[in-house]
């Protein structure tokens, strides 16, 4: 079993609230718009990290992290990308690949809107953890926490951090 912390859109921001939840996870996944690599360096110093770069990320982030991160954890196929869209409205870049090689878990960021949605057509779970950073239009900073155990995704929790202020 793996305890996963999923965050996105930190936009160079990390604080003790985020770090507290990082320490409770087995792995941390970041769905892009990292900003300053100090964010991911801090996370990597505490826990294993899987991440992708987002549209605001510079060449250093693009060298360190891929556009798409596809892997299998505890029997669950996962695809993380920053700009992926939503069920019935997937981004054109990923749409055909999602149909051909469907993961069980499709994760993206970008919108700053937390969303957990099951795609009945493709039989996958779509996750967007919202935004953990302070930059953007969102009012509450959010992340997701869940467990993956022997092919099952379970115990999904929304983590609301402080208001963006």
C-alpha positions as CSV (number, residue, x, y, z in Angstrom):
1,X,0.0,0.0,0.0
2,X,1.2,3.5,-0.8
3,X,-0.1,6.8,0.7
4,X,0.0,9.4,-2.0
5,X,-0.1,13.2,-1.6
6,X,-1.1,14.9,-4.9
7,X,-0.6,18.6,-5.4
8,X,-0.2,21.0,-8.3
9,X,0.2,24.7,-9.2
10,X,2.5,25.6,-6.4
11,X,3.9,28.5,-8.4
12,X,7.1,28.7,-6.3
13,X,5.2,28.4,-3.0
14,X,5.8,25.9,-0.3
15,X,5.1,26.3,3.4
16,X,4.9,24.3,6.6
17,X,1.3,23.3,6.0
18,X,2.3,21.6,2.7
19,X,5.4,20.1,4.3
20,X,3.3,18.6,7.2
21,X,1.3,16.6,4.6
22,X,4.4,15.7,2.6
23,X,5.9,14.0,5.7
24,X,2.7,11.9,6.1
25,X,2.9,10.5,2.6
26,X,4.8,7.6,1.1
27,X,5.1,9.4,-2.2
28,X,4.3,12.9,-3.5
29,X,3.0,13.6,-7.0
30,X,3.2,17.1,-8.4
31,X,1.0,17.9,-11.5
32,X,3.0,20.9,-12.8
33,X,3.4,24.6,-12.5
34,X,6.1,24.1,-10.0
35,X,7.7,27.5,-10.3
36,X,11.0,27.6,-8.3
37,X,12.6,24.2,-8.1
38,X,13.2,24.9,-4.4
39,X,9.6,23.5,-4.1
40,X,10.4,20.1,-5.6
41,X,13.9,20.0,-4.0
42,X,12.3,20.5,-0.6
43,X,9.8,17.7,-1.3
44,X,12.5,15.4,-2.6
45,X,14.5,15.9,0.5
46,X,11.6,14.4,2.5
47,X,9.9,11.9,0.3
48,X,10.0,10.3,-3.2
49,X,8.6,12.6,-5.8
50,X,7.0,12.1,-9.2
51,X,6.3,15.3,-11.1
52,X,5.7,16.9,-14.5
53,X,6.5,20.4,-15.7
54,X,3.7,22.9,-16.4
55,X,3.2,25.8,-18.8
56,X,4.9,28.3,-16.4
57,X,7.9,26.2,-15.7
58,X,11.3,27.2,-17.0
59,X,14.0,25.2,-18.8
60,X,15.4,23.9,-15.6
61,X,12.1,22.3,-14.6
62,X,11.7,21.0,-18.2
63,X,15.1,19.3,-18.0
64,X,14.4,17.7,-14.6
65,X,10.7,16.6,-15.2
66,X,8.8,15.3,-18.2
67,X,5.7,16.7,-19.9
68,X,3.9,13.3,-19.2
69,X,4.8,10.9,-16.4
70,X,3.3,7.4,-16.9
71,X,4.0,4.7,-14.4
72,X,2.4,1.8,-12.5
73,X,2.0,1.9,-8.7
74,X,0.5,-1.0,-6.7
75,X,-1.1,-2.3,-9.9
76,X,-2.6,1.0,-10.9
77,X,-1.6,2.6,-14.3
78,X,-1.1,6.3,-13.8
79,X,-0.7,9.2,-16.2
80,X,0.2,12.7,-14.9
81,X,0.3,15.7,-17.2
82,X,-0.2,19.4,-16.5
83,X,-2.8,20.4,-19.1
84,X,-5.1,17.4,-19.7
85,X,-8.7,18.7,-19.6
86,X,-11.6,16.7,-18.2
87,X,-13.8,13.8,-19.1
88,X,-15.6,14.6,-22.4
89,X,-13.4,17.6,-22.7
90,X,-9.8,16.2,-22.8
91,X,-7.1,18.3,-24.3
92,X,-6.5,17.5,-27.9
93,X,-2.9,16.5,-27.3
94,X,-3.9,13.7,-24.9
95,X,-7.3,12.6,-26.2
96,X,-6.4,9.9,-28.6
97,X,-3.6,8.4,-26.4
98,X,-6.1,8.2,-23.5
99,X,-8.4,6.1,-25.7
100,X,-5.6,3.9,-27.0
101,X,-3.7,3.3,-23.8
102,X,-6.2,4.2,-20.9
103,X,-4.7,4.5,-17.5
104,X,-6.8,3.7,-14.4
105,X,-5.8,7.1,-13.0
106,X,-5.5,10.3,-15.1
107,X,-4.1,13.4,-13.3
108,X,-3.7,16.9,-14.4
109,X,-3.4,20.4,-12.9
110,X,-3.5,23.8,-14.6
111,X,-7.1,24.9,-13.9
112,X,-6.6,25.6,-10.2
113,X,-10.0,23.9,-9.7
114,X,-10.1,20.8,-7.5
115,X,-12.0,18.0,-9.3
116,X,-12.4,14.3,-8.7
117,X,-14.4,12.8,-11.6
118,X,-15.0,9.3,-12.8
119,X,-15.0,8.9,-16.6
120,X,-17.5,6.2,-17.4
121,X,-16.6,6.1,-21.1
122,X,-12.9,5.4,-20.6
123,X,-13.3,3.7,-17.2
124,X,-10.7,5.9,-15.5
125,X,-10.6,8.2,-12.5
126,X,-9.7,11.8,-13.3
127,X,-8.0,13.9,-10.6
128,X,-7.1,17.5,-10.4
129,X,-5.9,18.6,-6.9
130,X,-6.5,22.3,-7.5
131,X,-3.7,24.7,-6.5
132,X,-1.5,24.4,-3.5
133,X,0.2,27.8,-4.2
134,X,-0.9,31.3,-3.7
135,X,-0.8,32.6,-7.3
136,X,-4.1,32.4,-9.3
137,X,-7.8,33.1,-8.9
138,X,-8.6,30.2,-6.5
139,X,-9.7,31.2,-3.1
140,X,-8.7,28.1,-1.1
141,X,-5.4,26.2,-1.6
142,X,-6.1,22.5,-2.0
143,X,-4.4,19.1,-2.4
144,X,-5.6,15.5,-2.5
145,X,-4.5,12.6,-0.4
146,X,-5.4,8.9,-1.1
147,X,-4.1,5.4,-0.9
148,X,-3.3,2.9,-3.7
149,X,-3.4,-0.7,-2.6
150,X,-3.3,-3.8,-4.8
151,X,-5.0,-2.1,-7.8
152,X,-7.5,-0.1,-5.7
153,X,-7.6,3.7,-5.2
154,X,-9.2,4.4,-1.8
155,X,-9.5,6.7,1.1
156,X,-9.6,9.8,-1.1
157,X,-9.4,13.0,1.0
158,X,-9.5,16.7,0.0
159,X,-7.0,18.8,1.9
160,X,-8.0,22.4,2.3
161,X,-5.0,24.5,3.3
162,X,-5.3,28.1,4.3
163,X,-7.1,30.7,2.2
164,X,-4.9,32.1,-0.5
165,X,-4.6,35.6,0.9
